Amino acid sequence: MSFGLDKILVWNKFHQVILSFGFEMNLIDDCVYHKFSGSKYIFLVLYVDDILLATNDIGMLHETKIFLSRNFEMKDLGDTSFLLGIQIH
C-alpha cells in the first residue's frame, strides 16, 4: 500500500467515525466539522495530525474528547494558547 493511500484510509475512517457521533462536515472546508444541539455547539478543526476543539459547552467538550479517545489513539494537549502562530485569548 502506498503512503498516499494510507493517508486516505485513515482520513476516511476518521470521517466516518466523526459523522457517526453527529458531526457534520463543513461544505467549504472539509477539515472543519461542526455539531449543534439546541444552543450548544462544538467545532472540530483538523490540521495535519492535530485537532482543535472549540465549544460553548464544557460537557459537550468532555463527551467529544471521550468519544475521540475511545476511537483513536490520542492525547489531550490541554488548552490552546497559540494556533498557527496566532495567539488565542
C-alpha positions as CSV (number, residue, x, y, z in Angstrom):
1,M,0.0,0.0,0.0
2,S,1.4,3.4,-0.8
3,F,1.9,6.2,1.7
4,G,-0.8,8.3,0.0
5,L,-3.4,5.5,0.2
6,D,-2.7,5.1,3.9
7,K,-3.5,8.7,4.5
8,I,-6.7,8.4,2.6
9,L,-7.8,5.3,4.5
10,V,-7.0,7.0,7.9
11,W,-8.9,10.1,6.9
12,N,-11.8,8.0,5.6
13,K,-12.0,6.2,8.9
14,F,-11.8,9.4,10.9
15,H,-14.5,11.0,8.7
16,Q,-16.9,8.0,9.1
17,V,-16.4,7.8,12.9
18,I,-16.8,11.6,13.5
19,L,-20.0,11.6,11.4
20,S,-21.4,8.7,13.4
21,F,-21.1,10.9,16.5
22,G,-23.3,13.5,15.0
23,F,-20.8,15.9,13.5
24,E,-21.3,17.4,10.0
25,M,-18.6,18.3,7.6
26,N,-18.3,22.0,6.6
27,L,-19.2,22.5,3.0
28,I,-16.4,25.0,2.3
29,D,-13.5,23.3,4.2
30,D,-13.5,19.5,4.6
31,C,-11.1,19.8,7.6
32,V,-13.8,21.6,9.7
33,Y,-16.7,19.7,11.3
34,H,-19.5,21.1,13.5
35,K,-22.2,19.7,15.8
36,F,-25.2,21.6,17.1
37,S,-27.5,20.6,19.9
38,G,-30.0,23.3,20.7
39,S,-28.0,26.3,21.8
40,K,-24.8,24.2,22.3
41,Y,-22.2,23.8,19.6
42,I,-18.8,22.4,19.0
43,F,-16.4,22.8,16.1
44,L,-13.7,20.3,15.3
45,V,-10.8,21.6,13.2
46,L,-8.2,19.2,11.7
47,Y,-4.7,20.4,11.0
48,V,-2.3,17.7,9.8
49,D,-2.4,15.3,12.8
50,D,-3.8,17.8,15.4
51,I,-7.4,18.5,16.3
52,L,-8.7,21.8,17.7
53,L,-12.0,21.7,19.5
54,A,-13.9,24.9,20.2
55,T,-17.3,24.9,22.0
56,N,-19.6,26.9,24.2
57,D,-20.4,23.9,26.5
58,I,-17.9,22.1,28.7
59,G,-20.0,19.0,28.8
60,M,-20.1,18.7,25.1
61,L,-16.3,19.1,25.0
62,H,-15.8,16.3,27.5
63,E,-18.2,14.0,25.7
64,T,-16.4,14.6,22.4
65,K,-12.9,14.1,23.9
66,I,-14.1,10.8,25.5
67,F,-15.6,9.7,22.2
68,L,-12.4,10.5,20.2
69,S,-10.2,8.8,22.8
70,R,-12.3,5.6,22.5
71,N,-12.0,5.5,18.8
72,F,-8.4,6.8,18.2
73,E,-5.1,6.8,19.9
74,M,-4.7,10.3,21.1
75,K,-3.5,12.6,23.9
76,D,-5.0,15.8,25.2
77,L,-2.6,18.6,25.0
78,G,-4.8,20.9,27.1
79,D,-5.9,24.5,26.3
80,T,-4.7,26.2,23.2
81,S,-2.9,29.5,23.5
82,F,-1.4,29.7,20.0
83,L,-2.6,28.2,16.7
84,L,-0.6,28.6,13.5
85,G,1.3,31.4,15.1
86,I,-1.8,33.3,16.2
87,Q,-2.4,33.9,19.9
88,I,-5.8,32.9,21.2
89,H,-7.3,34.8,24.2
